[in-house]
Amino acid sequence: MNKENSPAEKHYKEALDFFNEKSYLDSFDTLAEGFIMDVNYIPLYKIAEKIFEGKLDHNGNRIKNFFSAVRKKPRNKKAYLDLGEYFYSLSYYRYAVPFFEKALELSPDDRDALFLLSKCYSKTFQPAKALETLKQIKESDFEIKYFWQLLNILNGNTNGVYEFIEKLSPQVQSLEDDMDKSMKIYMLYYLETVRARFMALKNIEEHIRVWQFILYGSVVLQTNENEDLPTGGRYAVVMASYQAVKLILNRLKVFIKTLNLPIEKVAAIPSRNSEILGRAIAALLQVEFHFFEEEDYSNTLIVADEKFELEEGEELFHVQNGNLVFTAWHNWTTEGDLCPDIIGCMAQGYYYPWEGGGLDMKDAERGIIDGTKEDHRNAKLIAKDILNAPNLPDEKDEWLKFYINYKKHLVGIGNEASMVRSHFEMESPVPATHFN
C-alpha cells in the first residue's frame, strides 16, 4: 500500500518526527501502533531499521535484520514470524498480533504463528478469538491440548475438561522423571483446580474478583467499580494517599478476622515498601513483625509490595504451615512466577504517598488534594502515619460475602483449595483497556 492510501501514514510521520528529535522510544511506540493500522506499509520498516541501528535493544542488529528482511522481501513469512515473536517476548501482545496475522496470510497452516497468535488474543482478553484461532492447528501436542481446555473454561465451558485430565494423567505419570514431566503434572493439576473453582460458583460474572478466584483461587480486597473505565474491576494507575493504603490494610484485617485465620506474625520481604506495609499490618493485627528469610514459618502472613518481589521465594510455591502471601497491589499487565493468596488491588501501576507519587488529602470535606513529596524517614515512622490516617468510608459486605461463600476453595485458606500457588498469566475473559 502506498503512502497516500495507508492508514499508517500518520504514524509514519509522527515516528519520523520523534526519530529526528532522537526520541527513539517514542518513535518505536508510534511505529508499533502504525504496524497495527497497516502491517504492509513499508516506510514504517525503514524507520525501524534506523532505530535499531542505534541499539535501542541489546539485540539491536538482530532485530534490525527482521525489519530489513520484510522491507527487502515483503512476502517473507519468517521475517513476520520473527517480528511477532520479538514483540511477544516483550509482552507487547497487541503489537505482535499484526505480524502473526501477516505470517498466516502467507502461510495459513503455520503452527507456531497460529499458537502464538492464539496466546496473544487470550492475553489481550479475547478468549473466543483465541479458541477460534487455536482450533485451526491441525496437529496438536500436549501444550496445545492443554491450552484448548483452558480456553474452553475462559469461554465459560467446562465440558470435556475432566475427561481430558483423566485421559492425560496416566500418560504423563508414565513419563521419565524430568522437568518436562513435572511441568505437565503441574499444568494438569492447575487445570483441575480451575475447573473445580469454576464449578463451585453459582453465578459467573464478568468481573476480575470472580475470575481471579476461578483462575488462581486468590482474593482481591479492593476493586475499581468506576463504570466509565472499562477495566473489569482493575485499576489503571493508582496514586495512593495514606488513607487509601489504610483502607486496603483495614480490609485485610477484616478479612483475616472474619475468616478466623490464625495469623501469628508478619514477615515482610526485605524491601522498603514491603517493610512499611508489613510493620503497619503487624500493628493492625497486633502480632510480631519480622523480615522474611528462608526458614520454617507457620501461621505467618508474608507481605510484599508487588508480586515481582516474590520471584526469588521458591519455597512459597507450595502452600504449607498455615502461611499466607499478601501483596498490596498486583500488576495485571505482567506475568509472574506465582500469584499471591491475597491482593490489595489490581493495577497497572501503584504509587505510594511516601514515594512522592501519591496524593495527600488536605481537606476531605472540601475535596482539596495535593501531591506528595518523597519521604526518606525510616519505615517505622511511615507505618505509623498509615495507622494514624483518617479512615475512609468503606462498604465491606459484598466483597466479603463472596469470599465467605467460597472460603474452602481459597488458596492457603480452604480445605479444598489448591496446594500450590499458580504462576500468574494474563489470560482472562474480563476485558480491559490498558497502556502498553
N, C-alpha and C positions, 0 to 999 in steps of 0.2 A: 504494500500500500504506500502511495507516495505521500509526501509531506502535507500537501493541501487537503487530502481526504482523511487523514488519520486522526482519531480522537485523542491520540497520544501526543499530538504536536505541541499542545500547551505545556505538557510535562517536559517535553524535549527542550523547549525554550527556557523554562524555569530551571531545569537541571543544568543547562549550559551557562546560565547566569550565575548559579551557585558555583559551578566549576571555575569560572573565570574569577570569582571572588575568593577562590581557594577554600570554599566551604564544601569540602568533599563529602562529608557525611550527609549534609542536606541534599547535595546533588544526587548521591546514591539513593536516598529515600525517595526523592522525586522521580528518579528513573524507575524504581521498583513499582511505584504507582502507575507510571506510564506503561510498563510491561503488562499490568493488569488490564489496562484500557486497550492495548494493541501490541501483542507479543510479536507481531510481524513487522513492526516499524523499525527498520534497520538503523536509522540515525541514533536511536537510543543505545544501540550496542557500541557505536563508535565512541560515545562519551564514556560508557562503562569501561572500555579498554583503557582510556586515558586515566580514569580514576585509579584503576588497579596498577597502572604503571607506577603510580606514586605510593604503592604498597599500603593501600587502605587496610588490607587484610594481610596477615603474616604469610598467607599463601598467595600473595598478590599476583605473581606471574602465572601461576596455575589457573587462577580464576580469570585473569585477563584472557588466557587462551581459550576458555569456554566461550566468552563473548566473541572473540575473534573467529572462532570456528563457525558460529552462526552467521556472522557478517560475511564471511567468505563463501559459505555454503548454506544458504537459508533452509535447505531441506535435510540438514544433518540431524537426525533423530538423537544420536548420542550426545550431541552438544546441548540440546534442550534438556535431556535427561540429567546431564551433569549439572546444569544450572539449577534445575529443580531440586536436585539432591543437595546442592550448596545452600540454597535458601532454607531447605528443610532442616539441615544441620544447624542452622542459626535459630531455629524455631520460628522463622518467618513464614508461617504456613500459607498465609494469603499470597505472599509473593511467589511461593513455589508453584502454586496452582496453575498459572498460565503456561509454565514451561512443561509441566507434566501433561497438561491438556494438548499442547502442541506436539509433544512426543507421541502421544496416542493418535493424533490426527495423521501422523506419518507412519505409525506402526500400531494399529488398533489393538493388537493382542499382546503387547509388551507387558510381561508380568510385573516387572519392577515399577513401571510407570503407573499401572493400574493400582497396585498395592499402596504405593506411596501417595498417590492422588486420593485414594480412599481414606488414608490416615489424615491427610490434610483436611479433607471435608469433616472428618469426625472431630478433629482438634479445633475446628472453627465452628463447632456446634451445629453441624448439618448431618446427623446420623442417617437420615433417609437417603440422602445423596451418596453418603459413604457406602452404605449397603448396596445400593444400586450399582455403584462402580465396582465394588468387590466381587459381585456376582458375575462380572464379565471375565474373571480369571478362569481359564479352562482347566488348569492343573493345580489342585490345592495341596499344600503341605500342612503340617500341624499348626504353624503360625497363622495361616490364612483361615483354617477351620476354626481356630480359637477366636480370632478377631470377628469372624462371621457371627458366632454365638454372642459375643459381647455386643455387637451392633444390633442383633435381634433384641436384646434386653434394652438397649438405649432407645430403640424404636417401640418399646412397650410390649414386646412379645417374648415370652419365655418358653414357648412350645419347642420341644426338641433339645433344650439346653441340658436337662437332666439326663436324657438318653445319650447325648454326646459325651458327657462326663463319665457315665457308666461304661461306655464303649471304649473310650480312650485310656481310662485309668489303668486297666491291666496291661495294656500295651506299653505305657510309659513306665510302669513299675518293673517291667521285664528288661528295660534298657540297662546297659552297664552304668555303674555309678560314675557320674561326671557332672560338670556344671550344666550341660545341656539337659540332663535328666532332672536335676534339681530345679532348673527354671521351669520345665514343663510341669513338674509336680506343683510348683507354686502357682502357675497360670491356671491349672485346673481347680486348685483349691480356692483361688481368688474368684473364679467364675461361679463356683458352688456357693460361696458366701454372698456374692452379689445377688444371685438368684434367690437365695433364702431371704435376704432383706427385702427384695422386690415383692416376693410372695407374701411377706408379713404385712405389708402396707394395705390398708383398707381403701385408700384413695391416693392415686398417683397424680401429684400436681407438678406443673412445670415451674418449679422453684428450686433454688440452689440448696435450701435446707433439706428438701426431700431427696434430691439426687446426690448430695454429699453423703447423706445417710445410706442410700442404696449402694453407691459405688465404693464407699470407704468405711461405713459404719461410724462416722465421726460426727461431732456436734459443732454447730455454728451458733455462737451465742448472740450475735447481732447481725441483722441483715438489712439491706437497703430497700426500703419499701416506697421509694420515690418513683411513682408511675411514669414520670416524664423521662426517666433514664432507663433504657432497655437493657438492664444488666441481670435480670432474673434474681435479684436479691444480693448481688455482688456490688461492690463499690469500684469506682474507677480509681481516683486518688483521694486519700483521706489526709487532711491537715488537722490533726487532732489537738484538742485542748486537754488540760488536766482533767476537766470534768468528763470529757468523752472517754479518756483512758480509764477513769474511775468507774464509769458506767459499765464497761466491759468486765472489769475486775469484780464489781459488785454482782454482776450476773454469774460470773464464775463461782463466787461464794454461794449464791442462792442455789445454783445447780448442784454443787457438791453437797450442801446441807440437805437439800430436798431429796436427793437420791441416796442419802445416807452413805456417802463414800468415805471410807476410813483413812483419810489423808492425815499422816502424822508429821510430815515435814515437807519442805520445799527445797528442791535442788535446781539452781539456775545454771544454764550454760554459761561458761566464763566469758561473757562479753558485757559491755557497759549497759546496753539496753536491757538485756536479759537479767542482769543483776538488779537494776532498778525495779523492773517488774516483779522479779522474784521476791525482793525484800518487801514490796508493798503487799503482795499476795500473802506472804508468810504472816505479816502483821494482821491482815484481814482475817485469816484463818486461825490466828493465834497458835502457830506451830513454829518449829525451828527452821532456820534458814541455813542452807549450805550451798557451796558451789558443786556443780555436777562433775564427778570424776568416775573413772572406770572401776567401780566397786559394786558390791552387792547392795541393792536398795530394796526396801519393801514399803508399801503404802506411802509412796513418795510422789509428789507432783513435780514433774520435771518441766521446767519453764524455759522457753526460748522466745526470742523476738519473732523470728520467722522460720519457716521450715528449712531454709538453706543452712541454718546453724545446726541442724540435726544430721547432716550428711556424714559426719565422722563417727556418729554414735551407732555402730553396727549392732551393739548389744540391745539397742532399742527396737530392733526389727521384730523381736519376739515379745509378746505380751506375757508378763510374769510378775509375780510377787505383789500384785495389787498396785503396781505403778501406773501412773497416767502421764501422758505427754500433752502439754498445753503450749500453743503459740498465740501471741497476742493478735497477729494477723497472718494471712496466708495469701501469697501471690498466686492468683488463679490463672495467670498467663505464662507461668513457668512450671516445668515438671520438677519432681523431687524424689529423693531416694525413699522417703517414707512420708505418710500422711499423719499428722498429729491426731490424737484422740479428741481433743477439744480445741476449737479455733475461736479466737475473739471475733474477727470478721474477715471476710474475703475481699481483698482489694488488690489493685494493680500496683499501688504504691501507698505507703503509710508513713507519715512524718510526725514524729513526737514533738511536743512543745519544747522539751529541753534540747532538741537538736537544732532549734532555730527555724524549723519549718512548720511549726504548728500554729495554733490560734490561742489567743488569750481573751477570755470573756471579761471585758472591762465593766460592763453594766448589763446584766442579764435582762432586767426589766425593760431597758430601752434598746436592747439588741446591739450594743456597741461592742465591736470585736476588733482586736488589733493582732498583728503578727507577733510571734515570739522571737526572742534573741537566744542564741546558743548559750547554754548554761553549763559551766565547767565544774560546778560543785560536785562533791562526792555523791555516790549513789544513795547513801542512806538519807541524805537531806532531800534529794529529789523524790525518793519514795514517800517521805513524809508529806511533801507537797501534794502528791497524788491523793493520799489519805485525807488531807485537810481540805481538798477541793470540795465545793458545794455539790450536792447530789443532783443530778439531772432527773427530771420526771421519767418514770420507766413503766412500761406496760409489760408485765412479766408472763402473763397467763398463757398466751397462745404458744409461744416457742417452748415453754417449759412443759406444757401438756403433751406436746408432740414427743419429747424425749422420755417423759414418764411412761407413755404408752408403749414405747419400743425399747425400753431400757435393756431388755435381755439380749438385744442384737447390737448394742453399742460396744465398740472395740475397747478393751481394757476395763469394761464395766459389767457387761451382761454375761449370763451363764450359757448363752447360745451364740456368743459372738465369735468372730474370727480370732485365732490365737496369734496372728501376725499382723503387723501394720503394713498396709499395702503401699507400693510405690504410687506417687501421685502423678496421674496423667491428666491431660487437658480435655479428654473426651467427655462430652456432656450433651444431653439434648436440650439444655436450658440455654436459649440464645442470649447473646450479649454483644454489645459494641465496646471495643476497647482500642487503645492506642497500640500501634506497632512498636 
